[in-house]
């Protein structure tokens, strides 16, 4: 087709149509296209900063909690960690509902402001004379509440992209989120150079140290994010072909806008996708949780070795996830989202199957009475400690191995290191594939109608999975060992694959289902 005069070198970041093609010029003007993608990129940044807000303090929460309140124990740490997901689970549907009826700027700015205020509260939790741990609990819960804007971000991106652009934009969103989770602990490590004492600003009673500097940086970035949203973000909504749609979120009307296509959403597909997404996040959350106790039990690693080696492994998985997110954009065009979702689940199943213990070699048994040094406790908080706490004792005095209190240590074969690494690589391939495909299929099923509430429920189901996954695996692993724990996970994945097979034909785009676009 002949060009209509627009320079074709202005290629969209993620779209398939380039300025200069007849299709592009008919559907939207160059000005509208640029404004739309500027807004989407601002939300990529918002997603990145939201995930940084979670991960930037995750490694230092336990020592900081011990410093500010001596009454805090490991079980309370579990509540502090879980409060983020609880806050997000509550807030996601609320912000999603808000975004359906008002300009998306409003819930975005309010949610980010809540996160900024919560970070400031976290920096001051040392000031009260008592009950400091509850102030930290409230601060982390409010940070999670602010992170409920993930539902608004994904619903905006889903509504501002055509079907051709959707998978690519959702992959970029997830890549930004994963990158935030990777870089958060890196920022925390840099701030560790400040030390525990740091400097104190007496006038406002502000301590700037290795614990508070990261959240203060988060607060500053949040303010910067609000400014960018106010100045750059514009309301955009397009239908599945890319034509601008009329919607209550719009700040100004346009004569080129078309009405949102009418039709019923397939609620069976919606519920099924929520279940699939819950299981996917549940499985990955439990894998992240069990990595440290498993490696300490199987390979007799010290706490310091476990934090270092497992940190490297999880960081490598994060990098792997970003690569997978980028590759999915190309692969989805060839084989489709449903096939990628199915393939990802099969890879996850293989990953956990490989992790099952076999052979006649057993782990080293830890016979000593460990008391407070024991890793395999039954509370979620005590498992998290192994990721956060730096040992003070000499390594030669630290007992290592599989604790005899766990009866399964005496008869369960060890999981070889090669098994574990192969499993981690496979799960690192399957999880990001399933994550992106779930969001992409969900947004396509919902169609051009406002998706805020639906995205809120999807985000809430993911938050619930991140709460329940660690609790499940810590209980099963401690009581019955890795053979039962990973066998149950394999069974769970098989049931999930079966569910996907049952609803496979229903996981299609809204416009395809109603015959407006061919699949």
C-alpha positions as CSV (number, residue, x, y, z in Angstrom):
1,X,0.0,0.0,0.0
2,X,1.2,3.5,-0.8
3,X,2.4,5.8,1.9
4,X,0.3,8.8,2.8
5,X,3.2,11.0,3.5
6,X,4.1,10.3,7.1
7,X,7.7,9.3,7.7
8,X,7.8,5.6,8.1
9,X,10.9,5.6,10.3
10,X,8.8,6.6,13.3
11,X,8.1,3.1,14.3
12,X,5.8,2.4,17.3
13,X,7.5,1.0,20.4
14,X,5.3,-2.1,20.5
15,X,2.7,-1.8,17.8
16,X,2.6,-3.7,14.5
17,X,1.4,-0.7,12.4
18,X,3.9,1.9,11.4
19,X,3.1,5.6,10.7
20,X,2.9,5.8,7.0
21,X,0.7,2.8,6.4
22,X,-2.9,3.3,5.2
23,X,-4.3,1.3,8.1
24,X,-2.4,3.4,10.7
25,X,-3.5,6.8,9.2
26,X,-7.1,5.8,9.1
27,X,-7.2,4.5,12.6
28,X,-5.4,7.3,14.5
29,X,-3.5,10.5,13.8
30,X,0.2,10.7,14.5
31,X,-0.4,13.0,17.4
32,X,-2.9,10.6,19.0
33,X,-0.5,7.7,18.5
34,X,2.4,9.5,20.1
35,X,0.3,10.7,23.1
36,X,-1.0,7.1,23.6
37,X,2.4,5.5,23.7
38,X,3.9,8.3,25.9
39,X,1.1,7.5,28.4
40,X,1.7,3.8,28.3
41,X,5.4,4.2,28.8
42,X,4.7,6.4,31.9
43,X,2.7,3.5,33.3
44,X,5.6,1.1,32.5
45,X,7.7,3.3,34.8
46,X,4.9,3.3,37.4
47,X,4.8,-0.5,37.4
48,X,8.6,-0.6,37.8
49,X,8.6,1.8,40.8
50,X,5.7,-0.2,42.4
51,X,7.7,-3.4,42.3
52,X,10.9,-1.6,43.6
53,X,8.8,-0.4,46.5
54,X,8.2,-4.0,47.6
55,X,11.7,-5.4,47.0
56,X,13.9,-2.6,48.1
57,X,13.5,-3.3,51.8
58,X,12.7,-7.0,51.8
59,X,16.2,-8.0,52.8
60,X,16.5,-5.5,55.6
61,X,13.0,-5.8,57.2
62,X,14.0,-8.4,59.8
63,X,17.1,-6.7,61.2
64,X,15.3,-3.3,61.2
65,X,12.3,-4.9,63.0
66,X,14.6,-6.3,65.6
67,X,16.4,-3.0,66.1
68,X,13.2,-0.9,66.6
69,X,11.2,-3.4,68.7
70,X,12.8,-6.2,70.8
71,X,9.4,-7.8,71.3
72,X,9.1,-8.7,67.6
73,X,9.5,-12.3,66.8
74,X,9.7,-14.4,63.6
75,X,5.9,-15.0,63.5
76,X,5.3,-11.2,63.5
77,X,7.8,-10.9,60.7
78,X,5.5,-13.2,58.6
79,X,2.7,-10.7,59.2
80,X,4.9,-7.8,58.2
81,X,5.8,-9.5,54.9
82,X,2.2,-10.6,54.2
83,X,0.8,-7.2,55.0
84,X,2.0,-5.9,51.6
85,X,0.0,-8.5,49.7
86,X,-3.0,-8.1,52.0
87,X,-3.0,-4.4,51.4
88,X,-2.8,-4.9,47.6
89,X,-5.5,-7.5,47.7
90,X,-7.9,-5.1,49.4
91,X,-7.0,-2.1,47.3
92,X,-6.9,-3.6,43.8
93,X,-10.7,-4.0,43.3
94,X,-11.3,-0.6,44.9
95,X,-8.9,1.3,42.6
96,X,-10.1,-0.8,39.7
97,X,-13.8,0.3,40.3
98,X,-12.7,3.9,40.7
99,X,-10.8,3.8,37.4
100,X,-13.9,2.5,35.6
101,X,-15.9,5.7,36.3
102,X,-13.3,8.5,36.6
103,X,-10.1,9.5,34.8
104,X,-7.4,7.0,35.6
105,X,-5.1,9.8,36.9
106,X,-7.1,10.1,40.0
107,X,-6.6,6.5,41.5
108,X,-3.1,6.5,40.2
109,X,-2.1,9.7,42.0
110,X,-3.9,8.8,45.2
111,X,-2.4,5.3,45.3
112,X,1.1,6.6,44.7
113,X,0.6,9.3,47.3
114,X,-0.4,6.6,49.8
115,X,2.8,4.7,49.0
116,X,4.9,7.9,49.5
117,X,3.2,8.6,52.9
118,X,3.7,4.9,53.9
119,X,7.4,5.0,53.0
120,X,7.8,8.2,55.1
121,X,6.0,6.4,58.0
122,X,8.4,3.5,57.6
123,X,11.4,5.9,58.0
124,X,9.9,7.1,61.3
125,X,8.8,3.8,62.9
126,X,11.8,4.1,65.3
127,X,10.4,7.3,66.9
128,X,7.5,6.1,69.0
129,X,8.3,4.9,72.5
130,X,6.5,1.6,72.2
131,X,4.6,-0.6,69.7
132,X,7.1,0.2,67.0
133,X,6.4,-3.1,65.3
134,X,2.8,-2.2,64.7
135,X,3.8,1.0,63.0
136,X,6.0,-1.0,60.7
137,X,3.2,-3.4,60.0
138,X,0.9,-0.5,59.1
139,X,3.6,1.1,56.9
140,X,4.1,-2.1,54.8
141,X,0.4,-2.7,54.6
142,X,-0.1,0.9,53.3
143,X,2.7,0.4,50.7
144,X,0.8,-2.7,49.5
145,X,-2.5,-0.7,49.5
146,X,-0.8,1.8,47.2
147,X,0.4,-1.0,45.0
148,X,-3.2,-1.8,44.3
149,X,-2.7,0.6,41.4
150,X,-1.4,-2.4,39.4
151,X,-5.0,-3.1,38.5
152,X,-5.4,0.4,37.1
153,X,-2.1,0.2,35.2
154,X,-3.0,-3.1,33.5
155,X,-6.6,-2.0,32.7
156,X,-5.3,1.2,31.2
157,X,-2.8,-0.6,29.0
158,X,-5.4,-3.2,28.0
159,X,-7.8,-0.5,27.0
160,X,-5.2,1.7,25.2
161,X,-3.9,-1.1,22.9
162,X,-5.3,-3.0,20.0
163,X,-5.3,-6.8,19.9
164,X,-2.1,-6.8,17.8
165,X,-0.3,-4.6,20.4
166,X,-1.7,-6.3,23.5
167,X,0.6,-9.2,24.0
168,X,3.7,-7.1,23.4
169,X,2.6,-4.3,25.8
170,X,1.6,-6.8,28.5
171,X,5.0,-8.4,28.2
172,X,6.8,-5.1,28.5
173,X,4.7,-4.3,31.6
174,X,5.6,-7.6,33.2
175,X,9.3,-7.1,32.2
176,X,9.3,-3.7,34.0
177,X,7.7,-5.3,37.1
178,X,10.3,-8.1,37.1
179,X,13.1,-5.6,36.6
180,X,11.9,-3.7,39.7
181,X,12.0,-6.9,41.7
182,X,15.6,-7.5,40.6
183,X,16.9,-4.0,41.1
184,X,15.2,-3.4,44.5
185,X,17.6,-5.6,46.5
186,X,20.5,-4.1,44.4
187,X,19.6,-0.6,45.6
188,X,19.3,-2.0,49.2
189,X,22.8,-3.4,48.9
190,X,24.2,0.0,47.8
191,X,22.5,1.7,50.8
192,X,24.1,-0.9,53.1
193,X,27.3,1.2,52.7
194,X,25.7,3.9,54.8
195,X,25.6,1.6,57.8
196,X,23.2,1.2,60.7
197,X,24.0,4.5,62.4
198,X,24.1,6.7,59.3
199,X,23.3,10.4,60.0
200,X,20.5,12.0,62.0
201,X,18.6,15.2,61.2
202,X,17.6,16.2,64.7
203,X,15.2,19.0,63.8
204,X,12.7,16.5,62.2
205,X,14.0,13.4,64.0
206,X,14.9,11.7,60.8
207,X,17.5,9.0,60.7
208,X,19.1,8.3,57.3
209,X,20.7,4.9,57.5
210,X,20.8,1.6,55.6
211,X,17.2,0.9,56.7
212,X,15.5,4.2,56.0
213,X,17.5,5.5,52.9
214,X,15.8,3.0,50.5
215,X,12.3,4.0,51.5
216,X,13.2,7.7,51.3
217,X,14.4,7.1,47.8
218,X,11.1,5.3,47.1
219,X,9.2,8.3,48.4
220,X,11.2,10.7,46.2
221,X,10.7,8.5,43.1
222,X,6.9,8.4,44.0
223,X,6.7,12.2,44.0
224,X,8.6,12.3,40.7
225,X,6.1,9.7,39.3
226,X,3.1,11.8,40.4
227,X,4.6,14.8,38.5
228,X,5.1,12.7,35.4
229,X,1.5,11.4,35.5
230,X,0.1,14.9,35.9
231,X,2.1,16.3,33.0
232,X,2.3,13.5,30.5
233,X,-0.5,10.9,31.1
234,X,-3.6,11.3,28.9
235,X,-6.7,9.2,28.8
236,X,-6.8,6.9,25.8
237,X,-9.1,4.0,24.9
238,X,-9.1,2.1,21.7
239,X,-11.2,-0.9,20.4
240,X,-9.6,-4.2,19.4
241,X,-8.8,-2.8,15.9
242,X,-7.1,0.3,17.4
243,X,-9.9,2.8,16.8
244,X,-10.4,5.4,19.5
245,X,-13.5,4.7,21.6
246,X,-15.7,7.0,23.6
247,X,-15.4,6.5,27.3
248,X,-16.2,8.2,30.6
249,X,-12.5,8.4,31.4
250,X,-11.9,10.8,28.5
251,X,-11.0,14.3,29.5
252,X,-12.1,15.8,26.2
253,X,-14.4,14.5,23.5
254,X,-13.4,13.8,19.9
255,X,-15.5,13.6,16.8
256,X,-13.5,10.6,15.7
257,X,-14.4,8.5,18.7
258,X,-16.5,5.4,18.2
259,X,-18.9,3.8,20.6
260,X,-17.6,0.8,22.6
261,X,-18.9,-2.4,21.0
262,X,-21.6,-4.1,23.0
263,X,-21.8,-7.7,24.0
264,X,-21.7,-10.1,26.9
265,X,-18.3,-11.0,28.5
266,X,-17.7,-14.8,28.8
267,X,-17.9,-15.1,32.6
268,X,-16.8,-18.7,32.6
269,X,-13.6,-17.7,30.8
270,X,-13.1,-14.8,33.3
271,X,-13.4,-17.1,36.3
272,X,-11.2,-19.8,34.8
273,X,-8.5,-17.2,34.0
274,X,-8.6,-15.9,37.6
275,X,-8.1,-19.5,38.8
276,X,-5.3,-20.1,36.4
277,X,-3.6,-16.9,37.5
278,X,-4.0,-17.8,41.2
279,X,-2.3,-21.2,40.7
280,X,0.5,-19.7,38.6
281,X,1.4,-17.1,41.3
282,X,0.8,-19.6,44.1
283,X,3.3,-22.0,42.6
284,X,6.0,-19.4,42.0
285,X,5.5,-17.9,45.5
286,X,6.0,-21.2,47.2
287,X,9.1,-21.9,45.1
288,X,10.7,-18.6,46.1
289,X,9.9,-19.3,49.7
290,X,11.3,-22.9,49.8
291,X,14.5,-22.2,48.0
292,X,16.5,-21.2,51.1
293,X,15.3,-23.9,53.5
294,X,15.7,-26.5,50.8
295,X,19.2,-25.7,49.9
296,X,20.3,-25.4,53.5
297,X,18.8,-28.8,54.3
298,X,20.1,-30.6,51.2
299,X,23.5,-29.1,50.7
300,X,24.4,-28.2,54.4
301,X,24.8,-24.5,53.4
302,X,25.3,-22.0,56.2
303,X,22.9,-19.0,56.5
304,X,25.4,-16.7,54.8
305,X,26.0,-19.2,52.0
306,X,22.3,-19.7,51.5
307,X,21.6,-16.0,51.3
308,X,24.5,-15.4,48.9
309,X,24.0,-18.4,46.6
310,X,20.2,-18.4,46.6
311,X,20.2,-14.6,46.0
312,X,22.4,-15.2,42.9
313,X,20.0,-17.9,41.7
314,X,16.9,-15.8,42.2
315,X,18.6,-12.8,40.5
316,X,19.5,-15.0,37.6
317,X,15.9,-16.2,37.4
318,X,14.8,-12.5,37.3
319,X,17.1,-11.8,34.4
320,X,15.9,-15.0,32.7
321,X,12.3,-13.8,33.2
322,X,13.0,-10.5,31.5
323,X,14.5,-12.3,28.5
324,X,11.5,-14.6,28.4
325,X,9.1,-11.6,28.5
326,X,10.9,-10.1,25.5
327,X,11.0,-13.4,23.5
328,X,7.3,-14.0,24.2
329,X,6.4,-10.9,22.1
330,X,7.7,-12.6,19.0
331,X,6.7,-16.2,19.8
332,X,3.1,-15.3,20.6
333,X,2.6,-14.1,17.0
334,X,3.6,-17.5,15.7
335,X,1.8,-20.0,18.0
336,X,-0.7,-17.9,20.0
337,X,-1.3,-17.0,23.6
338,X,-3.3,-20.1,24.6
339,X,-0.6,-22.5,23.3
340,X,2.1,-20.5,25.2
341,X,0.1,-20.7,28.4
342,X,-0.3,-24.5,28.0
343,X,3.4,-24.9,27.2
344,X,4.4,-22.8,30.2
345,X,2.3,-24.9,32.5
346,X,3.8,-28.1,31.1
347,X,7.3,-26.7,31.6
348,X,6.5,-25.8,35.2
349,X,5.2,-29.4,35.8
350,X,8.5,-30.8,34.4
351,X,10.4,-28.4,36.6
352,X,8.8,-29.7,39.8
353,X,8.9,-33.3,38.6
354,X,12.6,-33.0,38.2
355,X,12.8,-31.7,41.8
356,X,11.4,-34.9,43.3
357,X,14.1,-36.7,45.4
358,X,15.4,-40.0,44.1
359,X,18.4,-42.3,44.5
360,X,20.1,-43.7,47.6
361,X,22.1,-40.7,48.7
362,X,20.8,-38.9,51.8
363,X,21.4,-35.4,53.1
364,X,23.7,-34.6,55.9
365,X,21.8,-34.8,59.2
366,X,22.0,-32.0,61.7
367,X,22.0,-33.7,65.1
368,X,22.7,-30.6,67.3
369,X,20.0,-28.9,69.3
370,X,19.6,-25.8,67.3
371,X,17.2,-23.7,69.3
372,X,16.9,-20.3,67.7
373,X,19.2,-21.2,64.9
374,X,16.8,-23.7,63.4
375,X,15.7,-23.0,59.9
376,X,12.8,-25.5,59.4
377,X,10.2,-23.9,61.7
378,X,6.5,-24.0,61.0
379,X,6.0,-20.2,60.7
380,X,6.2,-18.3,57.4
381,X,8.2,-15.6,59.2
382,X,11.0,-17.9,60.3
383,X,11.5,-19.0,56.7
384,X,11.7,-15.4,55.5
385,X,14.4,-14.8,58.2
386,X,16.8,-17.0,56.3
387,X,16.6,-14.5,53.4
388,X,17.0,-11.4,55.6
389,X,19.3,-12.2,58.5
390,X,23.0,-12.0,58.3
391,X,24.8,-14.4,60.7
392,X,26.7,-13.1,63.6
393,X,28.2,-16.3,64.7
394,X,31.4,-17.9,63.4
395,X,30.7,-20.3,60.5
396,X,32.5,-23.2,62.1
397,X,30.2,-23.1,65.0
398,X,27.0,-22.9,63.0
399,X,25.3,-26.3,62.7
400,X,24.4,-27.3,59.1
401,X,22.4,-30.0,57.4
402,X,18.9,-31.4,57.5
403,X,17.6,-31.1,61.1
404,X,16.8,-34.4,62.8
405,X,13.6,-32.8,64.1
406,X,12.3,-33.2,60.6
407,X,11.8,-36.9,60.6
408,X,11.8,-37.1,56.8
409,X,15.5,-36.2,56.7
410,X,16.3,-39.7,57.9
411,X,14.7,-41.5,55.0
412,X,14.2,-39.0,52.1
413,X,17.0,-39.0,49.4
414,X,18.7,-35.7,48.8
415,X,17.9,-33.5,45.8
416,X,21.1,-33.2,43.9
417,X,22.3,-29.7,43.0
418,X,22.1,-30.4,39.3
419,X,18.4,-31.4,39.8
420,X,17.7,-28.2,41.7
421,X,19.4,-25.9,39.1
422,X,17.7,-27.6,36.1
423,X,14.4,-27.3,38.0
424,X,15.0,-23.6,38.7
425,X,15.8,-22.9,35.0
426,X,12.6,-24.7,33.9
427,X,10.4,-22.9,36.4
428,X,12.1,-19.6,35.4
429,X,11.0,-20.3,31.8
430,X,7.5,-21.5,32.5
431,X,6.4,-18.9,35.1
432,X,7.0,-15.7,33.1
433,X,5.3,-17.3,30.0
434,X,2.2,-18.2,32.1
435,X,2.2,-14.8,33.8
436,X,2.1,-12.7,30.7
437,X,-0.3,-15.0,28.8
438,X,-2.7,-14.9,31.7
439,X,-2.9,-11.1,31.7
440,X,-3.0,-11.0,27.9
441,X,-5.8,-13.5,27.5
442,X,-7.7,-12.0,30.4
443,X,-7.6,-8.5,28.8
444,X,-8.7,-9.8,25.4
445,X,-11.6,-11.8,26.9
446,X,-12.9,-8.6,28.6
447,X,-12.7,-6.7,25.4
448,X,-12.9,-2.9,25.0
449,X,-15.3,-2.4,28.0
450,X,-13.8,-0.8,31.2
451,X,-11.6,-3.4,32.8
452,X,-10.7,-1.8,36.1
453,X,-12.8,-4.0,38.4
454,X,-12.0,-7.2,36.6
455,X,-8.2,-6.4,36.6
456,X,-8.7,-5.6,40.3
457,X,-10.0,-9.0,41.0
458,X,-7.2,-10.6,39.0
459,X,-4.6,-8.6,41.0
460,X,-6.3,-9.6,44.2
461,X,-6.2,-13.3,43.3
462,X,-2.5,-12.9,42.7
463,X,-2.0,-11.2,46.1
464,X,-3.9,-14.0,47.8
465,X,-1.7,-16.5,46.1
466,X,1.5,-14.8,47.3
467,X,0.1,-15.0,50.9
468,X,-1.1,-18.6,50.8
469,X,1.7,-20.1,48.8
470,X,4.4,-19.6,51.4
471,X,2.1,-20.7,54.2
472,X,1.3,-23.9,52.3
473,X,4.8,-24.9,51.4
474,X,6.3,-24.1,54.9
475,X,3.8,-26.4,56.5
476,X,3.9,-29.3,54.1
477,X,7.7,-29.2,53.6
478,X,8.4,-29.1,57.3
479,X,6.0,-31.9,58.2
480,X,6.3,-34.3,55.2
481,X,9.4,-33.2,53.3
482,X,10.1,-32.4,49.6
483,X,8.7,-35.6,48.1
484,X,5.2,-34.9,49.4
485,X,5.5,-31.1,48.9
486,X,6.6,-31.3,45.3
487,X,4.3,-34.2,44.5
488,X,1.3,-32.1,45.6
489,X,2.5,-29.2,43.5
490,X,2.8,-31.5,40.5
491,X,-0.7,-32.7,41.1
492,X,-1.9,-29.1,41.4
493,X,-0.3,-28.3,38.0
494,X,-1.9,-31.3,36.4
495,X,-5.3,-30.2,37.6
496,X,-4.6,-26.7,36.3
497,X,-3.6,-28.1,32.8
498,X,-6.9,-30.0,32.9
499,X,-8.8,-26.9,33.6
500,X,-7.1,-25.1,30.8
501,X,-8.0,-27.9,28.4
502,X,-11.6,-27.7,29.4
503,X,-11.9,-23.9,28.8
504,X,-9.3,-23.8,26.0
505,X,-11.8,-22.9,23.3
506,X,-13.4,-20.2,25.4
507,X,-10.2,-18.2,26.0
508,X,-10.6,-16.0,22.9
509,X,-10.8,-12.3,22.4
510,X,-14.1,-10.5,22.9
511,X,-14.2,-9.3,19.3
512,X,-13.5,-12.8,18.0
513,X,-16.2,-14.3,20.2
514,X,-18.7,-11.8,18.8
515,X,-17.6,-12.3,15.2
516,X,-16.2,-8.8,14.7
517,X,-12.6,-10.0,14.1
518,X,-11.3,-13.3,12.8
519,X,-9.0,-15.1,15.1
